[in-house]
Amino acid sequence: MSGDGRSRVTATSGSLGFFFLLAYIGAAIYFISVSDGSFWGVILGLLQAIVWPVYVVYHVLVLLGA
């Protein structure tokens, strides 16, 4: 190993980030489509698209009886 003080960084999380982006876009389309179409309905749909995994985990835990 050389002592020049440089290090190499490898980022390997690109494909997972792309999956999460697609999941957010899909959730946003769904929540906006079921809203009433008002400005605050669309804003609420976008906020719900951010936190929808929390709802899924909560309901799975309820089904498991935890």
PDB file of N, H, CA, C and O in Angstrom:
ATOM      1  N   MET A   1       0.847  -1.171   0.000  1.00  0.00           N
ATOM      2  CA  MET A   1       0.000   0.000   0.000  1.00  0.00           C
ATOM      3  C   MET A   1       0.888   1.228   0.000  1.00  0.00           C
ATOM      4  O   MET A   1       1.832   1.342   0.782  1.00  0.00           O
ATOM      5  N   SER A   2       0.562   2.137  -0.893  1.00  0.00           N
ATOM      6  H   SER A   2      -0.205   2.044  -1.528  1.00  0.00           H
ATOM      7  CA  SER A   2       1.381   3.339  -0.989  1.00  0.00           C
ATOM      8  C   SER A   2       0.970   4.354   0.074  1.00  0.00           C
ATOM      9  O   SER A   2      -0.152   4.321   0.579  1.00  0.00           O
ATOM     10  N   GLY A   3       1.859   5.222   0.393  1.00  0.00           N
ATOM     11  H   GLY A   3       2.770   5.249  -0.017  1.00  0.00           H
ATOM     12  CA  GLY A   3       1.622   6.206   1.436  1.00  0.00           C
ATOM     13  C   GLY A   3       1.361   7.600   0.889  1.00  0.00           C
ATOM     14  O   GLY A   3       1.823   8.578   1.475  1.00  0.00           O
ATOM     15  N   ASP A   4       0.632   7.720  -0.219  1.00  0.00           N
ATOM     16  H   ASP A   4       0.256   6.925  -0.695  1.00  0.00           H
ATOM     17  CA  ASP A   4       0.422   9.036  -0.809  1.00  0.00           C
ATOM     18  C   ASP A   4      -0.767   9.784  -0.196  1.00  0.00           C
ATOM     19  O   ASP A   4      -1.010  10.932  -0.566  1.00  0.00           O
ATOM     20  N   GLY A   5      -1.514   9.170   0.729  1.00  0.00           N
ATOM     21  H   GLY A   5      -1.317   8.237   1.030  1.00  0.00           H
ATOM     22  CA  GLY A   5      -2.591   9.857   1.434  1.00  0.00           C
ATOM     23  C   GLY A   5      -3.923   9.869   0.703  1.00  0.00           C
ATOM     24  O   GLY A   5      -4.886  10.452   1.202  1.00  0.00           O
ATOM     25  N   ARG A   6      -4.003   9.253  -0.447  1.00  0.00           N
ATOM     26  H   ARG A   6      -3.221   8.780  -0.852  1.00  0.00           H
ATOM     27  CA  ARG A   6      -5.274   9.216  -1.175  1.00  0.00           C
ATOM     28  C   ARG A   6      -5.994   7.907  -0.889  1.00  0.00           C
ATOM     29  O   ARG A   6      -5.369   6.878  -0.632  1.00  0.00           O
ATOM     30  N   SER A   7      -7.313   7.966  -0.939  1.00  0.00           N
ATOM     31  H   SER A   7      -7.820   8.802  -1.147  1.00  0.00           H
ATOM     32  CA  SER A   7      -8.097   6.751  -0.761  1.00  0.00           C
ATOM     33  C   SER A   7      -9.117   6.647  -1.888  1.00  0.00           C
ATOM     34  O   SER A   7      -9.436   7.631  -2.555  1.00  0.00           O
ATOM     35  N   ARG A   8      -9.607   5.464  -2.079  1.00  0.00           N
ATOM     36  H   ARG A   8      -9.348   4.665  -1.537  1.00  0.00           H
ATOM     37  CA  ARG A   8     -10.565   5.218  -3.151  1.00  0.00           C
ATOM     38  C   ARG A   8     -11.938   4.957  -2.526  1.00  0.00           C
ATOM     39  O   ARG A   8     -12.061   4.156  -1.600  1.00  0.00           O
ATOM     40  N   VAL A   9     -12.969   5.639  -3.038  1.00  0.00           N
ATOM     41  H   VAL A   9     -12.870   6.290  -3.790  1.00  0.00           H
ATOM     42  CA  VAL A   9     -14.337   5.482  -2.551  1.00  0.00           C
ATOM     43  C   VAL A   9     -15.167   4.893  -3.684  1.00  0.00           C
ATOM     44  O   VAL A   9     -15.146   5.391  -4.810  1.00  0.00           O
ATOM     45  N   THR A  10     -15.896   3.827  -3.370  1.00  0.00           N
ATOM     46  H   THR A  10     -15.912   3.422  -2.456  1.00  0.00           H
ATOM     47  CA  THR A  10     -16.757   3.193  -4.356  1.00  0.00           C
ATOM     48  C   THR A  10     -18.196   3.276  -3.883  1.00  0.00           C
ATOM     49  O   THR A  10     -18.524   2.771  -2.809  1.00  0.00           O
ATOM     50  N   ALA A  11     -19.069   3.912  -4.676  1.00  0.00           N
ATOM     51  H   ALA A  11     -18.802   4.323  -5.548  1.00  0.00           H
ATOM     52  CA  ALA A  11     -20.490   4.005  -4.348  1.00  0.00           C
ATOM     53  C   ALA A  11     -21.233   2.924  -5.117  1.00  0.00           C
ATOM     54  O   ALA A  11     -21.135   2.843  -6.341  1.00  0.00           O
ATOM     55  N   THR A  12     -21.982   2.089  -4.387  1.00  0.00           N
ATOM     56  H   THR A  12     -22.061   2.155  -3.393  1.00  0.00           H
ATOM     57  CA  THR A  12     -22.673   0.982  -5.040  1.00  0.00           C
ATOM     58  C   THR A  12     -24.169   0.981  -4.750  1.00  0.00           C
ATOM     59  O   THR A  12     -24.801  -0.063  -4.909  1.00  0.00           O
ATOM     60  N   SER A  13     -24.763   2.084  -4.338  1.00  0.00           N
ATOM     61  H   SER A  13     -24.249   2.932  -4.209  1.00  0.00           H
ATOM     62  CA  SER A  13     -26.176   2.090  -3.993  1.00  0.00           C
ATOM     63  C   SER A  13     -27.036   2.759  -5.054  1.00  0.00           C
ATOM     64  O   SER A  13     -28.160   3.163  -4.754  1.00  0.00           O
ATOM     65  N   GLY A  14     -26.560   2.887  -6.254  1.00  0.00           N
ATOM     66  H   GLY A  14     -25.648   2.558  -6.498  1.00  0.00           H
ATOM     67  CA  GLY A  14     -27.309   3.572  -7.296  1.00  0.00           C
ATOM     68  C   GLY A  14     -28.576   2.851  -7.710  1.00  0.00           C
ATOM     69  O   GLY A  14     -29.611   3.493  -7.891  1.00  0.00           O
ATOM     70  N   SER A  15     -28.530   1.543  -7.865  1.00  0.00           N
ATOM     71  H   SER A  15     -27.690   1.021  -7.719  1.00  0.00           H
ATOM     72  CA  SER A  15     -29.712   0.815  -8.323  1.00  0.00           C
ATOM     73  C   SER A  15     -30.805   0.811  -7.263  1.00  0.00           C
ATOM     74  O   SER A  15     -31.984   0.878  -7.610  1.00  0.00           O
ATOM     75  N   LEU A  16     -30.456   0.737  -5.996  1.00  0.00           N
ATOM     76  H   LEU A  16     -29.498   0.683  -5.714  1.00  0.00           H
ATOM     77  CA  LEU A  16     -31.460   0.762  -4.941  1.00  0.00           C
ATOM     78  C   LEU A  16     -32.111   2.141  -4.852  1.00  0.00           C
ATOM     79  O   LEU A  16     -33.318   2.238  -4.629  1.00  0.00           O
ATOM     80  N   GLY A  17     -31.347   3.181  -5.020  1.00  0.00           N
ATOM     81  H   GLY A  17     -30.367   3.102  -5.201  1.00  0.00           H
ATOM     82  CA  GLY A  17     -31.907   4.527  -5.027  1.00  0.00           C
ATOM     83  C   GLY A  17     -32.864   4.734  -6.182  1.00  0.00           C
ATOM     84  O   GLY A  17     -33.877   5.417  -6.032  1.00  0.00           O
ATOM     85  N   PHE A  18     -32.557   4.153  -7.334  1.00  0.00           N
ATOM     86  H   PHE A  18     -31.734   3.598  -7.455  1.00  0.00           H
ATOM     87  CA  PHE A  18     -33.450   4.239  -8.484  1.00  0.00           C
ATOM     88  C   PHE A  18     -34.760   3.520  -8.204  1.00  0.00           C
ATOM     89  O   PHE A  18     -35.822   3.996  -8.605  1.00  0.00           O
ATOM     90  N   PHE A  19     -34.701   2.372  -7.516  1.00  0.00           N
ATOM     91  H   PHE A  19     -33.838   1.985  -7.191  1.00  0.00           H
ATOM     92  CA  PHE A  19     -35.914   1.646  -7.140  1.00  0.00           C
ATOM     93  C   PHE A  19     -36.781   2.491  -6.218  1.00  0.00           C
ATOM     94  O   PHE A  19     -37.997   2.549  -6.400  1.00  0.00           O
ATOM     95  N   PHE A  20     -36.173   3.150  -5.227  1.00  0.00           N
ATOM     96  H   PHE A  20     -35.185   3.102  -5.080  1.00  0.00           H
ATOM     97  CA  PHE A  20     -36.931   4.001  -4.313  1.00  0.00           C
ATOM     98  C   PHE A  20     -37.531   5.202  -5.034  1.00  0.00           C
ATOM     99  O   PHE A  20     -38.631   5.635  -4.694  1.00  0.00           O
ATOM    100  N   LEU A  21     -36.830   5.744  -6.019  1.00  0.00           N
ATOM    101  H   LEU A  21     -35.935   5.392  -6.295  1.00  0.00           H
ATOM    102  CA  LEU A  21     -37.377   6.843  -6.815  1.00  0.00           C
ATOM    103  C   LEU A  21     -38.603   6.376  -7.589  1.00  0.00           C
ATOM    104  O   LEU A  21     -39.618   7.073  -7.619  1.00  0.00           O
ATOM    105  N   LEU A  22     -38.523   5.212  -8.212  1.00  0.00           N
ATOM    106  H   LEU A  22     -37.699   4.646  -8.187  1.00  0.00           H
ATOM    107  CA  LEU A  22     -39.678   4.679  -8.932  1.00  0.00           C
ATOM    108  C   LEU A  22     -40.849   4.399  -7.992  1.00  0.00           C
ATOM    109  O   LEU A  22     -42.002   4.644  -8.348  1.00  0.00           O
ATOM    110  N   ALA A  23     -40.560   3.889  -6.800  1.00  0.00           N
ATOM    111  H   ALA A  23     -39.623   3.690  -6.512  1.00  0.00           H
ATOM    112  CA  ALA A  23     -41.612   3.626  -5.822  1.00  0.00           C
ATOM    113  C   ALA A  23     -42.277   4.929  -5.387  1.00  0.00           C
ATOM    114  O   ALA A  23     -43.497   4.975  -5.231  1.00  0.00           O
ATOM    115  N   TYR A  24     -41.490   5.990  -5.190  1.00  0.00           N
ATOM    116  H   TYR A  24     -40.498   5.952  -5.318  1.00  0.00           H
ATOM    117  CA  TYR A  24     -42.062   7.284  -4.807  1.00  0.00           C
ATOM    118  C   TYR A  24     -42.936   7.842  -5.923  1.00  0.00           C
ATOM    119  O   TYR A  24     -44.029   8.344  -5.663  1.00  0.00           O
ATOM    120  N   ILE A  25     -42.466   7.758  -7.157  1.00  0.00           N
ATOM    121  H   ILE A  25     -41.578   7.350  -7.368  1.00  0.00           H
ATOM    122  CA  ILE A  25     -43.248   8.287  -8.280  1.00  0.00           C
ATOM    123  C   ILE A  25     -44.559   7.518  -8.415  1.00  0.00           C
ATOM    124  O   ILE A  25     -45.612   8.118  -8.632  1.00  0.00           O
ATOM    125  N   GLY A  26     -44.500   6.211  -8.289  1.00  0.00           N
ATOM    126  H   GLY A  26     -43.645   5.723  -8.112  1.00  0.00           H
ATOM    127  CA  GLY A  26     -45.723   5.406  -8.364  1.00  0.00           C
ATOM    128  C   GLY A  26     -46.695   5.727  -7.247  1.00  0.00           C
ATOM    129  O   GLY A  26     -47.900   5.835  -7.478  1.00  0.00           O
ATOM    130  N   ALA A  27     -46.176   5.879  -6.030  1.00  0.00           N
ATOM    131  H   ALA A  27     -45.198   5.791  -5.842  1.00  0.00           H
ATOM    132  CA  ALA A  27     -47.033   6.219  -4.895  1.00  0.00           C
ATOM    133  C   ALA A  27     -47.623   7.619  -5.063  1.00  0.00           C
ATOM    134  O   ALA A  27     -48.787   7.844  -4.733  1.00  0.00           O
ATOM    135  N   ALA A  28     -46.835   8.550  -5.570  1.00  0.00           N
ATOM    136  H   ALA A  28     -45.889   8.367  -5.839  1.00  0.00           H
ATOM    137  CA  ALA A  28     -47.329   9.911  -5.781  1.00  0.00           C
ATOM    138  C   ALA A  28     -48.449   9.917  -6.814  1.00  0.00           C
ATOM    139  O   ALA A  28     -49.456  10.603  -6.632  1.00  0.00           O
ATOM    140  N   ILE A  29     -48.284   9.164  -7.889  1.00  0.00           N
ATOM    141  H   ILE A  29     -47.467   8.607  -8.036  1.00  0.00           H
ATOM    142  CA  ILE A  29     -49.337   9.085  -8.908  1.00  0.00           C
ATOM    143  C   ILE A  29     -50.609   8.492  -8.307  1.00  0.00           C
ATOM    144  O   ILE A  29     -51.709   8.976  -8.571  1.00  0.00           O
ATOM    145  N   TYR A  30     -50.455   7.452  -7.503  1.00  0.00           N
ATOM    146  H   TYR A  30     -49.561   7.059  -7.288  1.00  0.00           H
ATOM    147  CA  TYR A  30     -51.635   6.831  -6.890  1.00  0.00           C
ATOM    148  C   TYR A  30     -52.334   7.799  -5.942  1.00  0.00           C
ATOM    149  O   TYR A  30     -53.540   8.015  -6.063  1.00  0.00           O
ATOM    150  N   PHE A  31     -51.597   8.383  -5.001  1.00  0.00           N
ATOM    151  H   PHE A  31     -50.618   8.207  -4.903  1.00  0.00           H
ATOM    152  CA  PHE A  31     -52.223   9.236  -3.990  1.00  0.00           C
ATOM    153  C   PHE A  31     -52.812  10.506  -4.597  1.00  0.00           C
ATOM    154  O   PHE A  31     -53.830  11.001  -4.113  1.00  0.00           O
ATOM    155  N   ILE A  32     -52.194  11.040  -5.642  1.00  0.00           N
ATOM    156  H   ILE A  32     -51.368  10.638  -6.035  1.00  0.00           H
ATOM    157  CA  ILE A  32     -52.761  12.213  -6.297  1.00  0.00           C
ATOM    158  C   ILE A  32     -54.019  11.829  -7.069  1.00  0.00           C
ATOM    159  O   ILE A  32     -54.972  12.606  -7.116  1.00  0.00           O
ATOM    160  N   SER A  33     -54.037  10.642  -7.673  1.00  0.00           N
ATOM    161  H   SER A  33     -53.263  10.010  -7.635  1.00  0.00           H
ATOM    162  CA  SER A  33     -55.214  10.225  -8.439  1.00  0.00           C
ATOM    163  C   SER A  33     -56.430   9.981  -7.549  1.00  0.00           C
ATOM    164  O   SER A  33     -57.562  10.161  -7.999  1.00  0.00           O
ATOM    165  N   VAL A  34     -56.221   9.574  -6.295  1.00  0.00           N
ATOM    166  H   VAL A  34     -55.301   9.428  -5.929  1.00  0.00           H
ATOM    167  CA  VAL A  34     -57.359   9.352  -5.403  1.00  0.00           C
ATOM    168  C   VAL A  34     -57.719  10.588  -4.595  1.00  0.00           C
ATOM    169  O   VAL A  34     -58.672  10.553  -3.817  1.00  0.00           O
ATOM    170  N   SER A  35     -56.975  11.685  -4.762  1.00  0.00           N
ATOM    171  H   SER A  35     -56.201  11.713  -5.394  1.00  0.00           H
ATOM    172  CA  SER A  35     -57.325  12.919  -4.060  1.00  0.00           C
ATOM    173  C   SER A  35     -58.459  13.622  -4.796  1.00  0.00           C
ATOM    174  O   SER A  35     -58.852  13.209  -5.887  1.00  0.00           O
ATOM    175  N   ASP A  36     -58.975  14.675  -4.198  1.00  0.00           N
ATOM    176  H   ASP A  36     -58.656  15.010  -3.311  1.00  0.00           H
ATOM    177  CA  ASP A  36     -60.091  15.392  -4.821  1.00  0.00           C
ATOM    178  C   ASP A  36     -59.632  16.387  -5.888  1.00  0.00           C
ATOM    179  O   ASP A  36     -60.471  17.008  -6.540  1.00  0.00           O
ATOM    180  N   GLY A  37     -58.340  16.551  -6.078  1.00  0.00           N
ATOM    181  H   GLY A  37     -57.658  16.047  -5.547  1.00  0.00           H
ATOM    182  CA  GLY A  37     -57.816  17.414  -7.125  1.00  0.00           C
ATOM    183  C   GLY A  37     -57.542  18.844  -6.700  1.00  0.00           C
ATOM    184  O   GLY A  37     -57.040  19.642  -7.491  1.00  0.00           O
ATOM    185  N   SER A  38     -57.868  19.176  -5.456  1.00  0.00           N
ATOM    186  H   SER A  38     -58.276  18.527  -4.813  1.00  0.00           H
ATOM    187  CA  SER A  38     -57.584  20.523  -4.979  1.00  0.00           C
ATOM    188  C   SER A  38     -56.092  20.668  -4.705  1.00  0.00           C
ATOM    189  O   SER A  38     -55.359  19.679  -4.677  1.00  0.00           O
ATOM    190  N   PHE A  39     -55.653  21.893  -4.505  1.00  0.00           N
ATOM    191  H   PHE A  39     -56.248  22.696  -4.527  1.00  0.00           H
ATOM    192  CA  PHE A  39     -54.233  22.143  -4.247  1.00  0.00           C
ATOM    193  C   PHE A  39     -53.763  21.388  -3.017  1.00  0.00           C
ATOM    194  O   PHE A  39     -52.730  20.719  -3.060  1.00  0.00           O
ATOM    195  N   TRP A  40     -54.510  21.487  -1.914  1.00  0.00           N
ATOM    196  H   TRP A  40     -55.349  22.031  -1.880  1.00  0.00           H
ATOM    197  CA  TRP A  40     -54.088  20.834  -0.678  1.00  0.00           C
ATOM    198  C   TRP A  40     -54.255  19.320  -0.763  1.00  0.00           C
ATOM    199  O   TRP A  40     -53.549  18.582  -0.075  1.00  0.00           O
ATOM    200  N   GLY A  41     -55.170  18.855  -1.589  1.00  0.00           N
ATOM    201  H   GLY A  41     -55.744  19.455  -2.147  1.00  0.00           H
ATOM    202  CA  GLY A  41     -55.283  17.418  -1.815  1.00  0.00           C
ATOM    203  C   GLY A  41     -54.062  16.854  -2.506  1.00  0.00           C
ATOM    204  O   GLY A  41     -53.600  15.763  -2.172  1.00  0.00           O
ATOM    205  N   VAL A  42     -53.530  17.604  -3.481  1.00  0.00           N
ATOM    206  H   VAL A  42     -53.905  18.491  -3.752  1.00  0.00           H
ATOM    207  CA  VAL A  42     -52.319  17.179  -4.184  1.00  0.00           C
ATOM    208  C   VAL A  42     -51.113  17.227  -3.248  1.00  0.00           C
ATOM    209  O   VAL A  42     -50.285  16.316  -3.253  1.00  0.00           O
ATOM    210  N   ILE A  43     -51.012  18.289  -2.446  1.00  0.00           N
ATOM    211  H   ILE A  43     -51.684  19.029  -2.442  1.00  0.00           H
ATOM    212  CA  ILE A  43     -49.909  18.396  -1.476  1.00  0.00           C
ATOM    213  C   ILE A  43     -49.978  17.245  -0.482  1.00  0.00           C
ATOM    214  O   ILE A  43     -48.955  16.635  -0.169  1.00  0.00           O
ATOM    215  N   LEU A  44     -51.167  16.943   0.013  1.00  0.00           N
ATOM    216  H   LEU A  44     -51.998  17.438  -0.241  1.00  0.00           H
ATOM    217  CA  LEU A  44     -51.322  15.818   0.941  1.00  0.00           C
ATOM    218  C   LEU A  44     -50.952  14.501   0.267  1.00  0.00           C
ATOM    219  O   LEU A  44     -50.355  13.632   0.903  1.00  0.00           O
ATOM    220  N   GLY A  45     -51.297  14.339  -1.013  1.00  0.00           N
ATOM    221  H   GLY A  45     -51.782  15.044  -1.529  1.00  0.00           H
ATOM    222  CA  GLY A  45     -50.923  13.131  -1.756  1.00  0.00           C
ATOM    223  C   GLY A  45     -49.419  12.980  -1.869  1.00  0.00           C
ATOM    224  O   GLY A  45     -48.893  11.876  -1.730  1.00  0.00           O
ATOM    225  N   LEU A  46     -48.715  14.088  -2.120  1.00  0.00           N
ATOM    226  H   LEU A  46     -49.143  14.985  -2.233  1.00  0.00           H
ATOM    227  CA  LEU A  46     -47.249  14.024  -2.197  1.00  0.00           C
ATOM    228  C   LEU A  46     -46.626  13.680  -0.848  1.00  0.00           C
ATOM    229  O   LEU A  46     -45.647  12.937  -0.782  1.00  0.00           O
ATOM    230  N   LEU A  47     -47.195  14.222   0.222  1.00  0.00           N
ATOM    231  H   LEU A  47     -47.990  14.826   0.168  1.00  0.00           H
ATOM    232  CA  LEU A  47     -46.682  13.888   1.558  1.00  0.00           C
ATOM    233  C   LEU A  47     -46.957  12.428   1.908  1.00  0.00           C
ATOM    234  O   LEU A  47     -46.117  11.770   2.522  1.00  0.00           O
ATOM    235  N   GLN A  48     -48.121  11.921   1.526  1.00  0.00           N
ATOM    236  H   GLN A  48     -48.803  12.456   1.028  1.00  0.00           H
ATOM    237  CA  GLN A  48     -48.428  10.516   1.777  1.00  0.00           C
ATOM    238  C   GLN A  48     -47.508   9.607   0.972  1.00  0.00           C
ATOM    239  O   GLN A  48     -47.168   8.516   1.429  1.00  0.00           O
ATOM    240  N   ALA A  49     -47.105  10.037  -0.211  1.00  0.00           N
ATOM    241  H   ALA A  49     -47.382  10.924  -0.582  1.00  0.00           H
ATOM    242  CA  ALA A  49     -46.195   9.237  -1.024  1.00  0.00           C
ATOM    243  C   ALA A  49     -44.831   9.104  -0.361  1.00  0.00           C
ATOM    244  O   ALA A  49     -44.130   8.117  -0.583  1.00  0.00           O
ATOM    245  N   ILE A  50     -44.450  10.078   0.444  1.00  0.00           N
ATOM    246  H   ILE A  50     -45.020  10.880   0.624  1.00  0.00           H
ATOM    247  CA  ILE A  50     -43.167  10.006   1.145  1.00  0.00           C
ATOM    248  C   ILE A  50     -43.219   8.970   2.263  1.00  0.00           C
ATOM    249  O   ILE A  50     -42.258   8.228   2.463  1.00  0.00           O
ATOM    250  N   VAL A  51     -44.328   8.912   2.990  1.00  0.00           N
ATOM    251  H   VAL A  51     -45.110   9.515   2.827  1.00  0.00           H
ATOM    252  CA  VAL A  51     -44.387   8.084   4.199  1.00  0.00           C
ATOM    253  C   VAL A  51     -45.198   6.805   4.040  1.00  0.00           C
ATOM    254  O   VAL A  51     -45.504   6.166   5.047  1.00  0.00           O
ATOM    255  N   TRP A  52     -45.563   6.397   2.816  1.00  0.00           N
ATOM    256  H   TRP A  52     -45.315   6.916   1.998  1.00  0.00           H
ATOM    257  CA  TRP A  52     -46.374   5.193   2.662  1.00  0.00           C
ATOM    258  C   TRP A  52     -45.713   3.936   3.201  1.00  0.00           C
ATOM    259  O   TRP A  52     -46.442   3.051   3.651  1.00  0.00           O
ATOM    260  N   PRO A  53     -44.390   3.783   3.194  1.00  0.00           N
ATOM    261  CA  PRO A  53     -43.824   2.555   3.784  1.00  0.00           C
ATOM    262  C   PRO A  53     -44.121   2.423   5.285  1.00  0.00           C
ATOM    263  O   PRO A  53     -44.181   1.311   5.809  1.00  0.00           O
ATOM    264  N   VAL A  54     -44.304   3.539   5.963  1.00  0.00           N
ATOM    265  H   VAL A  54     -44.255   4.442   5.537  1.00  0.00           H
ATOM    266  CA  VAL A  54     -44.648   3.488   7.389  1.00  0.00           C
ATOM    267  C   VAL A  54     -46.013   2.838   7.566  1.00  0.00           C
ATOM    268  O   VAL A  54     -46.200   2.024   8.470  1.00  0.00           O
ATOM    269  N   TYR A  55     -46.968   3.190   6.711  1.00  0.00           N
ATOM    270  H   TYR A  55     -46.817   3.851   5.977  1.00  0.00           H
ATOM    271  CA  TYR A  55     -48.287   2.567   6.777  1.00  0.00           C
ATOM    272  C   TYR A  55     -48.196   1.060   6.541  1.00  0.00           C
ATOM    273  O   TYR A  55     -48.853   0.282   7.232  1.00  0.00           O
ATOM    274  N   VAL A  56     -47.395   0.654   5.583  1.00  0.00           N
ATOM    275  H   VAL A  56     -46.861   1.286   5.022  1.00  0.00           H
ATOM    276  CA  VAL A  56     -47.256  -0.773   5.259  1.00  0.00           C
ATOM    277  C   VAL A  56     -46.668  -1.533   6.444  1.00  0.00           C
ATOM    278  O   VAL A  56     -47.191  -2.580   6.827  1.00  0.00           O
ATOM    279  N   VAL A  57     -45.604  -1.026   7.019  1.00  0.00           N
ATOM    280  H   VAL A  57     -45.179  -0.176   6.708  1.00  0.00           H
ATOM    281  CA  VAL A  57     -44.971  -1.697   8.161  1.00  0.00           C
ATOM    282  C   VAL A  57     -45.934  -1.764   9.341  1.00  0.00           C
ATOM    283  O   VAL A  57     -46.005  -2.788  10.020  1.00  0.00           O
ATOM    284  N   TYR A  58     -46.671  -0.693   9.592  1.00  0.00           N
ATOM    285  H   TYR A  58     -46.613   0.139   9.041  1.00  0.00           H
ATOM    286  CA  TYR A  58     -47.628  -0.680  10.705  1.00  0.00           C
ATOM    287  C   TYR A  58     -48.699  -1.755  10.518  1.00  0.00           C
ATOM    288  O   TYR A  58     -48.994  -2.507  11.447  1.00  0.00           O
ATOM    289  N   HIS A  59     -49.277  -1.828   9.327  1.00  0.00           N
ATOM    290  H   HIS A  59     -49.038  -1.217   8.573  1.00  0.00           H
ATOM    291  CA  HIS A  59     -50.343  -2.803   9.102  1.00  0.00           C
ATOM    292  C   HIS A  59     -49.825  -4.239   9.089  1.00  0.00           C
ATOM    293  O   HIS A  59     -50.547  -5.150   9.492  1.00  0.00           O
ATOM    294  N   VAL A  60     -48.608  -4.458   8.643  1.00  0.00           N
ATOM    295  H   VAL A  60     -48.021  -3.717   8.315  1.00  0.00           H
ATOM    296  CA  VAL A  60     -48.010  -5.795   8.720  1.00  0.00           C
ATOM    297  C   VAL A  60     -47.811  -6.194  10.182  1.00  0.00           C
ATOM    298  O   VAL A  60     -48.078  -7.337  10.555  1.00  0.00           O
ATOM    299  N   LEU A  61     -47.349  -5.264  11.007  1.00  0.00           N
ATOM    300  H   LEU A  61     -47.133  -4.335  10.705  1.00  0.00           H
ATOM    301  CA  LEU A  61     -47.176  -5.571  12.423  1.00  0.00           C
ATOM    302  C   LEU A  61     -48.513  -5.830  13.118  1.00  0.00           C
ATOM    303  O   LEU A  61     -48.598  -6.673  14.011  1.00  0.00           O
ATOM    304  N   VAL A  62     -49.550  -5.108  12.709  1.00  0.00           N
ATOM    305  H   VAL A  62     -49.481  -4.423  11.983  1.00  0.00           H
ATOM    306  CA  VAL A  62     -50.886  -5.369  13.286  1.00  0.00           C
ATOM    307  C   VAL A  62     -51.360  -6.763  12.893  1.00  0.00           C
ATOM    308  O   VAL A  62     -51.918  -7.487  13.718  1.00  0.00           O
ATOM    309  N   LEU A  63     -51.138  -7.142  11.635  1.00  0.00           N
ATOM    310  H   LEU A  63     -50.685  -6.554  10.965  1.00  0.00           H
ATOM    311  CA  LEU A  63     -51.546  -8.478  11.197  1.00  0.00           C
ATOM    312  C   LEU A  63     -50.781  -9.579  11.929  1.00  0.00           C
ATOM    313  O   LEU A  63     -51.327 -10.651  12.189  1.00  0.00           O
ATOM    314  N   LEU A  64     -49.528  -9.316  12.257  1.00  0.00           N
ATOM    315  H   LEU A  64     -49.084  -8.446  12.046  1.00  0.00           H
ATOM    316  CA  LEU A  64     -48.721 -10.313  12.976  1.00  0.00           C
ATOM    317  C   LEU A  64     -49.042 -10.335  14.460  1.00  0.00           C
ATOM    318  O   LEU A  64     -48.601 -11.240  15.169  1.00  0.00           O
ATOM    319  N   GLY A  65     -49.799  -9.360  14.947  1.00  0.00           N
ATOM    320  H   GLY A  65     -50.156  -8.624  14.371  1.00  0.00           H
ATOM    321  CA  GLY A  65     -50.145  -9.312  16.353  1.00  0.00           C
ATOM    322  C   GLY A  65     -49.065  -8.748  17.237  1.00  0.00           C
ATOM    323  O   GLY A  65     -49.061  -8.998  18.443  1.00  0.00           O
ATOM    324  N   ALA A  66     -48.165  -8.008  16.679  1.00  0.00           N
ATOM    325  H   ALA A  66     -48.168  -7.805  15.699  1.00  0.00           H
ATOM    326  CA  ALA A  66     -47.070  -7.446  17.462  1.00  0.00           C
ATOM    327  C   ALA A  66     -47.497  -6.196  18.195  1.00  0.00           C
ATOM    328  O   ALA A  66     -46.693  -5.592  18.906  1.00  0.00           O
TER     329      ALA A  66
END
